[in-house]
Amino acid sequence: MHIFEPITVKNLNLKNRIVMPPMCTYAADANSHVTDRHLIHYGSRAIGGTALIIMEATGILPNGRITDKCLGIWEDEQIAGLKQVVDSCHNEGALIALQLNHAGRKCEAESKDYNYTVGPSAIAFDETYRRPRELSHKDLSDIKQAFCEGAKRADAAGFDAIELHGAHGYLLSSFLSPISNMRTDEYGGSMKNRARFLLEVLGEVREVWPQNKALLLRLSATDYLPGGTDLAETIEIINMAKKYVDIFHISSGGIAPALLKTYPGYQVPFAQAVKKECHVPVIAVGLISTSEMAEEILANDRADLVALGRELLRNPYWVANTAWKLDLSYEYPYMYKRAYGRKF
């Protein structure tokens, strides 16, 4: 089966095609450090056979966190806990990436501080969110430096890859969309200008992140809103960014409230289009849950890797269980082998 075929992208020698996408756990301590829950959560998916685990959105600055309970990577004291998670996953045969994020105007941390949230323009996500302060050029320089420092700390913690979060309306994403970016300087207006900040961050991070290690970028292919970013524009952005990026992780939405119909595999056509038009490795994601769905995506060359989000929350051992159900040759964890013998 294509699901169990290995693949290599740069340093990522993956034993199968299944990825755990980044999903917030809201389990960090008061200092945005790793807790035991993170060790159990990610270690379980590694034991279960997931080839690549992308750890949850981790704030490069305190106001880059989505909530007070999100992980951080803005100071050296946060490295040790992250390294524990990396070592745990490596010991169980998985590779692991860290998603570096700045929440931008969707920051809900420090809820009583109304000057805490920042964005490309002073436009709130909706009436329930704080109105962000528009970022100055000095702010932009500081944020680029924070992404670089976060990347260096991720390397010190031993991560195999990093993923920059350019999707779902967080800071990098909000620069890309005309809905959230109404700047009149060189970072607003034309698509080239709106992509400028993302490309600058990618370029500077690529300089400090080891050249032999993979760099991933998650993007929303469309905003699902009139006047927002669409797939054609996203393809243009990817063609500009691909000199820095090794794998593109294609999602959608999140820039502002929108009505959309979701269904199993609803985002796969976006990944397929990016793979075809941009000739880059892609991860498909979006309510994929069954081995039949994952196999169809891979067998038809619609994506190179398949991310299972909610399904891996429900079933940490999805890969091992799939191999067992299909009666495939598979190296089960030694302590669980007795569960994967005869079916009856």
C-alpha positions in Angstrom: 0.0 0.0 0.0 1.1 3.6 -0.7 0.4 4.5 2.9 3.2 2.3 4.1 5.8 3.3 1.4 8.7 5.3 2.8 9.5 8.7 1.5 12.5 11.0 1.9 12.4 14.8 1.8 15.8 16.3 2.7 16.6 14.9 6.2 13.1 13.5 6.7 13.4 9.7 6.1 9.8 8.9 6.8 8.8 5.2 7.3 5.2 5.8 6.0 3.1 8.6 4.6 1.0 9.5 7.7 1.5 12.9 9.4 0.0 14.2 12.7 -0.8 17.9 11.9 -0.3 20.5 14.6 -3.3 20.8 16.9 -3.4 22.9 20.0 -3.6 21.0 23.3 -3.9 24.0 25.6 -1.8 22.0 28.1 1.2 24.2 28.8 2.0 25.5 32.3 1.9 29.1 33.4 5.3 29.7 31.8 4.2 28.1 28.5 6.5 25.1 29.2 5.9 21.5 28.3 3.9 19.4 30.8 3.6 15.6 31.2 0.4 15.7 29.1 2.5 16.7 26.1 4.9 13.8 26.6 2.0 11.3 26.8 0.1 12.9 23.9 2.9 13.0 21.4 4.6 9.8 22.6 1.4 7.9 22.1 1.2 8.8 18.4 4.9 7.9 17.9 4.3 4.5 19.5 1.2 4.1 17.3 3.3 4.4 14.1 2.8 8.0 12.9 5.9 8.8 10.7 6.0 12.6 11.2 4.5 14.4 14.1 4.1 18.2 13.8 3.9 19.6 17.3 1.3 22.3 18.0 1.5 26.0 17.3 4.2 27.4 19.6 4.5 31.1 20.2 7.7 32.8 19.2 6.8 35.7 21.6 4.4 35.9 24.5 1.8 37.8 22.4 2.4 35.2 19.7 0.6 32.6 21.7 -3.0 31.8 20.8 -4.0 31.4 24.5 -2.3 31.5 27.9 -2.2 27.7 27.8 -0.2 27.5 24.6 3.5 26.5 24.4 6.2 29.1 23.9 9.7 29.2 22.5 10.8 32.7 23.2 13.4 31.9 25.9 16.0 29.3 26.5 14.3 27.9 29.5 11.6 26.4 27.3 14.0 24.2 25.3 14.4 21.5 27.9 10.8 20.4 28.0 10.5 20.5 24.2 13.6 18.3 24.0 11.9 15.7 26.2 9.1 15.4 23.7 11.5 15.2 20.8 13.6 12.4 22.6 10.4 10.5 23.5 9.2 10.5 19.9 12.6 9.6 18.5 12.8 6.7 20.9 9.5 5.4 19.5 10.6 5.7 15.9 8.9 8.9 14.8 10.3 12.1 13.4 9.0 15.4 14.8 8.7 19.0 13.7 7.7 22.1 15.6 5.3 24.6 14.3 6.5 28.2 14.9 3.7 30.7 15.2 2.7 34.2 15.9 -1.0 34.4 16.6 -1.3 38.0 15.5 -4.8 39.4 15.7 -6.2 36.1 16.9 -4.2 36.2 20.2 -6.4 35.6 23.2 -3.6 35.4 25.8 -3.5 38.0 28.6 -7.2 38.7 28.0 -7.3 41.8 30.3 -4.5 43.6 28.4 -6.1 45.4 25.5 -2.8 46.6 24.1 -1.4 43.0 23.8 -2.7 42.0 20.4 -1.0 43.1 17.1 -1.6 42.7 13.4 -0.8 44.1 10.0 -3.7 46.5 10.4 -5.9 47.6 13.2 -8.8 45.3 12.3 -10.2 42.8 14.7 -11.0 39.2 13.7 -14.6 39.8 14.7 -16.5 41.6 17.5 -15.4 39.1 20.1 -11.7 39.7 19.6 -9.5 42.6 20.6 -8.7 45.3 18.0 -5.0 44.8 17.3 -2.4 47.5 17.2 -0.9 48.0 13.7 2.6 46.8 13.6 5.4 49.3 12.9 8.5 48.5 10.8 10.5 48.1 14.1 7.9 45.6 15.3 8.2 43.7 12.0 12.0 43.5 12.4 11.6 42.3 16.0 9.1 39.6 14.9 11.4 38.3 12.2 14.2 38.1 14.7 11.9 36.2 17.1 11.1 33.6 14.3 14.8 33.2 13.8 15.5 32.8 17.5 12.6 30.3 17.8 14.1 28.3 14.9 17.5 28.2 16.6 15.9 27.0 19.8 14.0 24.3 17.9 17.3 23.1 16.5 18.8 23.0 20.0 15.8 20.9 21.2 16.6 18.4 18.4 13.6 18.8 16.2 14.0 17.2 12.7 12.0 20.0 11.0 10.2 23.2 11.7 6.9 24.4 10.2 6.0 28.1 9.9 2.3 28.7 10.4 1.1 30.8 7.5 -2.5 29.7 7.7 -5.8 30.1 9.5 -5.6 33.9 10.0 -2.6 34.0 12.3 0.0 36.7 11.8 1.8 35.5 8.7 -1.5 34.5 7.1 -3.1 37.9 8.0 -0.5 39.7 6.0 -1.3 37.6 2.9 -5.1 38.4 2.9 -6.6 41.7 1.8 -9.3 41.1 4.3 -6.9 41.6 7.3 -4.1 43.6 5.6 -5.0 47.2 4.6 -1.6 48.7 4.9 -0.5 51.3 2.5 3.3 50.7 2.8 5.4 48.1 1.1 3.7 45.4 3.1 0.2 46.0 1.8 -1.8 46.4 -1.4 -0.6 44.2 -4.2 -0.2 40.4 -3.8 3.6 40.9 -4.1 3.6 43.4 -1.2 1.3 41.3 1.0 3.6 38.3 0.5 6.7 40.4 1.4 6.6 39.8 5.1 6.2 36.1 4.8 9.0 35.9 2.3 11.3 37.9 4.5 10.6 35.7 7.5 11.2 32.6 5.4 14.5 34.0 4.0 15.8 35.0 7.4 14.8 31.7 9.1 16.3 29.7 6.3 19.6 31.4 7.0 19.7 30.2 10.7 17.8 26.9 10.3 20.3 24.1 9.4 20.5 23.7 5.6 20.3 20.0 5.9 17.0 20.1 7.8 13.5 20.4 6.3 11.5 23.6 6.5 7.7 23.3 6.1 5.1 26.0 5.5 1.4 25.7 6.3 -0.9 27.9 4.1 -4.6 28.5 3.8 -5.3 27.9 0.1 -8.5 30.1 0.2 -10.2 32.5 2.6 -13.7 31.4 1.4 -14.6 35.1 1.3 -15.2 37.7 -1.4 -12.1 39.8 -1.8 -9.9 37.4 0.1 -7.0 35.1 -0.9 -7.9 32.4 -3.4 -6.2 29.3 -4.7 -4.7 31.0 -7.8 -3.1 33.7 -5.6 -1.9 31.0 -3.1 -0.2 29.2 -6.0 1.6 32.4 -6.9 2.8 32.8 -3.3 4.0 29.2 -3.2 6.0 29.7 -6.4 7.7 32.7 -4.7 8.3 30.8 -1.4 9.4 27.4 -2.7 13.1 28.4 -2.9 13.0 28.4 1.0 10.5 25.6 1.7 10.8 21.8 1.4 7.2 20.8 2.0 3.9 22.7 1.8 1.1 21.8 4.2 -2.2 22.9 2.5 -5.2 23.9 4.6 -7.8 26.6 4.2 -9.9 29.3 5.8 -9.5 31.0 9.2 -8.9 34.6 8.1 -12.4 35.7 9.2 -15.7 34.1 10.0 -17.0 32.4 6.8 -19.7 29.9 5.9 -18.2 26.8 4.3 -19.3 23.2 3.8 -16.9 20.7 5.2 -16.8 17.0 4.3 -14.3 14.2 4.3 -11.3 15.3 2.1 -12.7 18.8 1.4 -9.3 20.4 1.3 -7.5 17.7 -0.8 -8.2 19.4 -4.2 -6.2 22.4 -2.9 -3.2 20.2 -2.1 -3.6 18.4 -5.5 -3.6 21.7 -7.4 -0.5 23.0 -5.5 1.4 19.8 -6.2 0.4 19.9 -9.9 1.0 23.6 -10.5 4.0 24.2 -8.3 5.8 20.9 -8.4 6.5 20.7 -4.7 6.0 18.1 -2.0 2.6 18.6 -0.3 0.7 17.4 2.7 -3.0 17.0 2.3 -5.3 17.5 5.3 -9.0 17.9 6.1 -11.3 15.4 7.7 -9.3 12.4 6.3 -10.0 9.4 8.5 -10.0 6.1 6.7 -7.2 4.0 5.1 -9.3 4.0 1.9 -9.3 7.8 1.7 -5.6 8.1 2.5 -4.7 5.4 -0.1 -6.7 7.1 -2.8 -5.0 10.4 -2.2 -1.5 8.9 -2.4 -2.2 6.4 -5.1 -3.6 9.1 -7.4 -0.6 11.3 -6.7 -2.8 14.0 -5.2 -0.4 14.6 -2.3 2.9 13.1 -1.0 1.8 12.8 2.6 -1.6 12.6 4.4 -2.3 14.3 7.7 -4.9 12.8 10.0 -5.9 15.3 12.7 -9.1 14.4 14.6 -8.7 10.7 13.6 -5.3 10.6 15.4 -6.8 12.3 18.4 -9.4 9.5 18.5 -7.0 6.7 17.7 -3.3 7.3 18.5 -2.5 3.8 17.0 -4.1 4.4 13.6 -1.1 3.3 11.6 -0.5 0.1 13.6 -4.2 -0.7 13.6 -4.5 -0.1 9.9 -1.6 -2.5 9.2 -3.3 -5.1 11.4 -6.7 -4.8 9.9 -5.2 -5.1 6.4 -3.0 -8.0 7.4 0.2 -6.2 6.3 3.7 -6.9 7.4 4.5 -4.4 10.1 6.9 -4.0 13.1 4.5 -3.6 16.0 5.8 -2.1 19.3 7.3 -5.0 21.3 5.1 -4.4 24.4 1.9 -4.5 22.3 2.7 -7.4 19.9 0.4 -9.8 21.8 -2.5 -7.5 20.8 -1.6 -7.8 17.1 -1.4 -11.5 16.7 -4.4 -13.6 15.6 -7.6 -11.7 15.1 -9.8 -14.4 16.6 
